[in-house]
Amino acid sequence: MIIANPIYDTVFKRMMENERVAKFFIGTLLEQEIESVEVKPQEFTYIKDLDQNDPEVVKFITGKMRERLFINVFRLDFIATIKTENGELKKILIEIQKANNQIDLMRFRRYLGEQYKKEDTINNEKHTLPLTTIYILGFNLPEIESACIKVERNYKDLVNKKIIDKRSDFVEKLTHDSFIVQIQRITNRYQTTLDKLLSVFEQNNFLDEYQITKQFQHPTDNDDVRLLTDILHQSGVNPEERKQIEIEQEAWRTINALFEGKEKELKKKIKENEKALEENEKALEEKEKALEEKDKVLEEKDKVLEEKDKVLEEKDKVLEEKDKVLEEKDKLIEELMKKLNEKK
């Protein structure tokens, strides 16, 4: 079966618009039965975050390209409000990040902070919901080889050195679990429900050089997978939807080229700064060495002066003794003269 590559925002949005597929996607990752789900895509345009006075930006984004980026190309972050089978309400933030761009990371940190502050309206009532994040990455994390991981919290009693099996509403609303899918690390494993979900995102068997459509080669023996692949098939063969994917892809090439240039410039500046810092450290080291030598000279000078003071002190003592001897001599002469005068 031919299906569209779901890593594109427009395709993923189409996929998550189906409630059953959204429940399957989120429930499979969270390993929970989802009673209800509401997914809201949040639009974000790159051009708003770019410095319009930056020569590199002006170079890439001019005229019709600027208009196209502003109108057609946006990033979609997906917010899903779910209710689990035990009645718990949660907010799920889903982020597709195709390239390892710093601007995406910083944007999502700000976005995450905003979601922590935001109250949600459920049945006309305000709620502060616990958060869970799902990251679908188009690049590899070099330290982690697994295609899908869960970053899970636990409560640890540090006094008694044991895990606490209870949950606090206060803690749950201030911390969150995360799920990370590395699509480049997905293999052709097709055993568990998770394997079957991940197989849709597998980046192999493409039918075109732009990697927009691919051949899904696994059996659709799961009703949810069958529904999901049917939706992706429609996106892959529908000319209008394919055109939207092509526009998105073209803009991503432009944005990545822009960021690649800026990243090279940033790396160059970092290298120059590191070199300047190294030279400054070397100069400082030499200065400290010179000061150390100077301190040694001053220390030697102090020793010489101290020895000189001792010599002068000894000299003063000798002179003092000499004065005493002379004084005694004068007294003796005076007495002798006195005696001589008496004899006369």
C-alpha positions in Angstrom: 0.0 0.0 0.0 1.2 3.5 -0.9 1.1 5.9 2.1 2.2 9.5 2.8 5.2 10.0 5.1 3.6 11.0 8.4 6.5 13.1 9.6 5.1 16.1 7.6 3.0 18.4 9.7 0.1 18.5 7.1 0.0 14.7 7.0 0.3 14.2 10.8 -2.5 16.8 11.2 -4.7 14.8 8.8 -3.9 11.6 10.7 -4.7 13.0 14.2 -8.0 14.5 13.0 -9.4 11.0 13.2 -10.4 10.5 16.9 -9.8 6.7 16.8 -6.3 7.1 15.3 -5.5 9.8 17.8 -6.6 7.4 20.7 -4.5 4.6 19.1 -1.4 6.8 18.7 -1.5 8.3 22.2 -2.8 5.2 24.0 -0.2 2.9 22.5 2.7 5.2 23.6 1.2 5.9 27.1 0.2 2.2 27.4 -3.2 3.4 28.6 -6.8 3.0 27.3 -8.0 6.5 26.2 -11.6 7.1 26.8 -11.8 10.4 24.9 -9.4 12.7 23.1 -9.4 16.2 21.6 -6.5 17.3 19.4 -5.8 20.9 18.6 -3.0 21.8 16.2 -1.1 25.0 17.3 0.2 27.0 14.3 3.6 28.6 14.5 5.4 30.6 11.7 9.1 30.7 11.6 9.3 34.1 10.0 8.0 35.7 13.2 11.0 34.4 15.1 13.6 35.5 12.5 15.4 38.8 12.6 14.2 40.7 9.6 17.3 42.9 9.6 19.7 39.9 9.5 21.4 39.9 6.1 21.2 36.1 6.0 17.5 36.2 6.5 17.1 38.9 3.9 19.2 36.8 1.5 16.9 33.8 1.8 13.5 35.4 2.4 12.6 38.0 -0.1 9.6 38.7 -2.3 7.4 35.7 -3.1 9.5 33.3 -0.9 8.8 35.5 2.1 5.1 35.5 1.3 5.1 31.8 0.8 6.9 31.1 4.1 4.5 33.4 6.0 1.3 32.2 4.5 1.8 28.5 3.8 4.6 27.2 6.0 4.1 26.8 9.6 5.1 24.5 12.4 2.3 22.5 14.0 2.5 21.6 17.7 -0.3 19.3 18.7 -2.1 19.6 22.0 -4.3 16.7 23.0 -6.6 16.7 26.0 -7.3 13.1 26.9 -9.4 11.2 29.5 -8.0 7.8 30.6 -10.2 4.8 31.4 -9.9 5.7 35.2 -11.3 9.2 34.5 -7.9 11.1 34.8 -7.6 14.1 32.6 -4.2 14.9 31.0 -2.8 17.3 28.5 -0.5 15.8 25.8 1.9 18.0 23.9 3.1 16.4 20.6 6.1 17.9 18.8 7.5 16.7 15.4 11.0 18.0 15.0 12.6 17.0 11.7 16.0 18.6 12.2 18.2 19.4 15.2 17.7 23.2 15.1 18.4 25.2 18.2 15.5 27.5 17.4 13.1 24.6 17.6 14.5 23.6 21.0 14.3 27.0 22.5 10.8 27.6 21.0 9.4 24.4 22.5 11.0 25.2 25.9 9.1 28.6 25.9 6.0 26.8 24.6 6.2 24.2 27.4 6.5 27.0 30.0 3.4 28.6 28.6 1.4 25.4 28.8 2.4 25.0 32.5 0.9 28.4 33.2 -2.2 27.9 31.1 -5.6 26.7 32.5 -7.8 24.5 30.3 -11.6 24.7 30.1 -13.2 21.3 30.5 -17.0 21.2 30.5 -17.0 25.0 31.2 -14.7 24.6 34.2 -11.1 25.7 34.6 -8.5 23.0 35.2 -4.8 22.8 35.5 -4.0 19.5 33.9 -0.9 17.3 34.3 1.4 17.4 31.2 2.9 14.6 29.1 5.2 15.4 26.1 5.7 13.3 23.0 8.7 14.1 20.7 8.9 12.6 17.2 12.5 13.3 16.1 13.7 13.1 12.5 17.3 13.0 13.7 19.2 10.6 16.0 20.2 11.2 19.6 23.7 9.7 19.5 23.6 8.5 23.1 20.3 6.6 22.7 19.9 3.7 20.3 16.3 2.7 21.0 13.6 3.8 18.5 11.2 4.7 21.3 11.9 5.6 25.0 9.9 6.8 28.0 11.5 9.3 30.3 9.6 8.4 33.5 9.5 10.0 36.9 9.3 8.2 40.2 8.8 9.4 43.8 11.8 8.4 45.9 11.8 8.7 49.7 15.4 9.9 50.4 15.0 9.4 54.1 14.0 5.8 54.0 15.6 5.0 50.6 12.5 3.6 49.0 10.2 4.3 46.1 6.8 5.9 47.0 3.9 4.2 45.1 1.5 7.1 45.6 0.9 10.2 43.5 0.5 13.8 44.5 -1.6 16.2 42.5 0.8 19.0 43.3 3.8 17.1 42.0 2.0 15.8 39.0 1.1 19.3 37.8 4.7 20.6 38.2 6.6 17.7 36.6 5.9 15.5 33.6 6.8 12.2 31.8 8.1 12.3 28.2 8.1 9.9 25.3 10.7 10.2 22.5 10.4 8.5 19.1 13.5 8.4 16.9 12.1 7.6 13.5 15.6 7.0 11.9 16.1 4.1 14.4 12.8 2.3 13.6 13.4 -1.2 12.2 11.1 -3.6 10.4 10.1 -5.3 13.6 6.4 -6.0 13.5 5.3 -7.9 16.6 3.8 -5.7 19.3 1.2 -3.0 19.0 3.9 -0.4 19.5 5.9 -2.0 16.7 2.9 -1.7 14.4 2.4 2.0 15.3 6.1 2.8 14.8 6.2 0.9 11.4 4.0 3.7 9.9 6.9 6.2 10.7 9.6 3.9 9.4 11.8 5.9 6.9 12.3 3.2 4.3 10.9 2.0 0.9 10.3 5.5 -0.5 8.7 5.8 -3.9 10.1 9.2 -4.8 13.3 11.1 -4.3 11.6 13.7 -2.0 10.6 11.0 0.4 6.9 12.1 0.4 5.4 8.7 -0.3 6.5 5.2 0.6 5.4 1.6 0.2 4.0 0.2 3.5 5.0 -3.5 3.3 3.6 -4.9 6.5 0.3 -6.7 6.9 -2.5 -4.5 8.2 -3.7 -7.2 10.6 -4.6 -4.5 13.2 -7.9 -2.5 12.8 -6.3 0.7 14.1 -3.2 0.3 11.8 -5.6 -0.4 8.9 -7.5 2.8 9.5 -4.3 4.8 10.0 -2.7 3.5 6.8 -6.0 4.1 4.8 -5.8 7.8 5.9 -2.1 8.0 5.0 -2.9 6.4 1.6 -5.5 9.1 0.8 -2.9 11.8 1.7 -0.3 10.1 -0.5 -2.4 9.8 -3.6 -4.5 13.0 -3.3 -2.9 15.6 -5.6 -3.9 18.6 -3.5 -2.6 17.1 -0.3 0.6 16.1 -2.0 1.0 19.7 -3.2 0.8 20.9 0.4 3.5 18.4 1.4 5.7 19.6 -1.4 5.2 23.3 -0.3 6.1 22.3 3.3 9.1 20.4 2.1 10.3 23.2 -0.1 10.1 25.7 2.8 11.9 23.3 5.1 14.8 23.1 2.6 14.9 26.9 2.6 14.7 27.2 6.4 17.3 24.4 6.9 19.6 26.2 4.3 19.1 29.4 6.3 19.9 27.7 9.6 22.8 25.8 8.1 24.4 29.1 7.1 23.6 30.7 10.5 24.9 27.6 12.3 28.2 27.7 10.3 28.5 31.4 11.2 27.7 30.6 14.8 30.3 27.8 14.9 32.8 30.1 13.3 32.2 32.8 15.9 32.4 30.1 18.7 35.7 29.0 17.3 37.0 32.5 17.1 35.8 33.2 20.6 37.4 30.0 21.9 40.7 31.0 20.2 40.5 34.5 21.7 39.7 33.0 25.1 42.6 30.6 24.7 45.0 33.5 23.8 43.6 35.5 26.8 44.2 32.6 29.1 47.7 32.2 27.7 48.4 35.9 28.2 46.9 35.7 31.7 49.0 32.7 32.5 52.2 34.6 31.3 51.2 37.6 33.3 50.6 35.4 36.4 54.0 33.8 35.8 55.6 37.3 35.5 53.9 38.3 38.7 55.0 35.1 40.4 58.6 36.0 39.3 58.1 39.5 40.5 56.9 38.2 43.9 60.0 36.0 44.1 62.2 39.0 43.4 60.4 41.0 46.0 60.6 38.2 48.4 64.4 38.0 47.8 64.6 41.8 48.1 62.8 41.5 51.5 65.2 38.9 52.6 68.2 41.1 51.6 66.6 44.0 53.4 66.0 41.9 56.4 69.6 40.7 56.4 70.7 44.3 56.0 68.6 45.3 59.0 70.2 42.6 61.0 73.7 43.7 60.0 72.8 47.3 60.9 71.4 46.2 64.1 74.6 44.3 64.9 76.6 47.3 63.8 74.6 49.5 66.2 75.3 47.0 69.0 79.0 47.1 68.2 79.0 50.9 68.2 77.1 50.9 71.4 79.7 48.5 72.9 82.5 50.7 71.5 80.9 53.8 73.1 80.8 52.0 76.4 84.5 51.0 76.1 85.5 54.5 75.2 83.4 55.8 78.1 85.2 53.4 80.5 88.5 54.4 79.0 87.7 58.1 79.6 86.7 57.3 83.2 89.9 55.4 83.8 92.1 58.2 82.3 90.2 60.8 84.4 90.9 58.7 87.6 94.6 58.3 86.7 94.9 62.1 86.1 93.2 62.7 89.4 95.6 60.5 91.3 98.6 62.1 89.6 97.4 65.5 90.6 97.0 64.4 94.2 100.6 63.1 94.4 101.9 66.4 93.4 
